[in-house]
Amino acid sequence: MPATTTAHDVLNPTPEYLAFWRERHVCTLTTPRPDGSPHVVPVGVTYDPEAGLARVISNRHSKKVRNVLAAQASDPAPRDGVRVAVCQMEGRRWATLEGRAVVRTDEASVAEAVRRYAERYGRTPSPNPDRVVMEITLDRAMGRA
C-alpha cells in the first residue's frame, strides 16, 4: 500500500516517520530574510520527539543564524522564537518539521546538538569556537515516510 501524505504528532511520530528522521539525509532549513522572503539552505538536522525539538548546528556568523537573530530583534516583544521549517526527502518519501527557532550559545546546548548530529550523521564535526545551535520548538510535522 503506498504511503500517503499526512500530518504527524511531533511528540509521538509514527515509527516510520521517526525512522526516516534517523536515516542519514541532507535537509533544508527555511528561515525568513529581513524582507520576509524565504532563505533556504542545506543543513544537517536532528529530531528529538521526546523534547519536541529539532536542532541545527551552525556558525554564529551564518546567514541563517543572522536571519533568526534579526527577526527576533525586530519583534518588539520576542516571544518564543522565529517561525522556520526543516525538510528532507528521498524519492517519494519526504518529511517536514515546523516550529519556532531560537539560537543557543551555551556550551551544554551546543554539546548536546553536536552529540546528536554525530549520532545521526556518523561523524563528529570539527571543533568550532563560533558554533551555535538553532533549537526549533516543533508544533507541526507532515510528510510521507
N, C-alpha and C positions, 0 to 999 in steps of 0.2 A: 504494500500500500504506500503511495507516495506521501512524503511529508507535506504538511500544509503550513502556511504562514499563520502564526498565532501569537497572541500576547502571552507572556510568561510572568510568573510571580518572581520578582527579583530576589526575594528571600528564600523561596522554595522552587527553584527551577526543576524542570523535568530532568531525569538522568541523562537523556540525550543532549539536551541543551547545555548542561553543565560539562559533559564530556567534550563537547565541541569547544567550549571555552578553555578546556585544559590541554587541547591539542596545540601544537606549535603553529601559529599563524601570525603574519603581519596584519596589523589592524590599521584603521584610520581613526583619527581624533578630529572632531569638528569643534572649533571654538569661534566665538564672534569677534570679528575685527572691530576697531573703534567706529567704523562707519556702518556696522551692523551686518556686513556681508560675511559669509562663512569662509573660514580658513581651515582647509582640510589637509592633514599631513599624515604620513605613515608613522606608526608608533608600535611599541610593544605594550600590551595591556594585560593586567591580571584582574581576575574577577573573584571576589570574596563574598559569596552569598550570605554567609553567616553574619558578616558585618554590614551587608548591604552596600559594599563599596567596590568600585573599580579603581585601579591605580595605574598611573603612567609616570615613569621616571623621566627626568629631563634636566637639561642645563638651565639654570635660573635666568640666563640671558636669551633663551629661545623665544621665537615669536609666539608660540602657543602659550607659554607662561606669561609673557608680556600682555597678550590679549586678555587672559583671565584677570591679571592684576589690574589692567586698565579698566576693565568692565566693573570690577569691584570698586575701584576708586571713583568711577563716575556715578555710582549709585550713592545718593546721599545717606542712605541707611543700609549698608551692605548686610544682607540677611544671612543667607546660608549658602552663598556661592553663586557661581555663574553657570547658566544653562549650557551644557555640552553634550556631545554624543560620541560613543566609540562604536565601531562596527568592524566585523570581519566576515570574510566569505571564502568559500571554496566550492567551485562548481555551482550546483543548485542550492547548497547549504549556505545560510547566512545568519548572522545574529547581531542585533544592535542593543546597546545599553545606553540609557539616557539618565541624566541627573544633573546635580549642581556641583560644580568643581570649586575647590579651594586649593591653594598652593601651600604646602607644608615644607618647612625648612629644618625642623628639629631632627636631631640625629636618630632618635628612635623611629620616627615615621619613615624617614628615608631608608634606614637599615631594613625595616620590615618590607618596604616596597622592593628593595634590591633583592632580598631573600626570595620573595615571591616571583620576581622576574627570573631569577636564576633557576628556580624550580620549574617554571613553565617553559622557558626558552633554552634550558640546558647549558647556560653559560653565565658566569658572574661578570657583570660589567666592570671595566677598569675603574679604579678609584678616580673620583672627580670631586674636588672640593666645592664646585659650583652646582652639584647635583641637588635637585629638589624633587618632591613628589607631588603630582596633582592627584588629589583624592576626590573621587566623584561619588557623592551620596546618591545612590540609584533610586529612581522612582518609576522607571519604565523599562521593560525588556520585551523584545519581539524578535521573531525570526523563524527560520525553517531549518532545523538541525537534524 
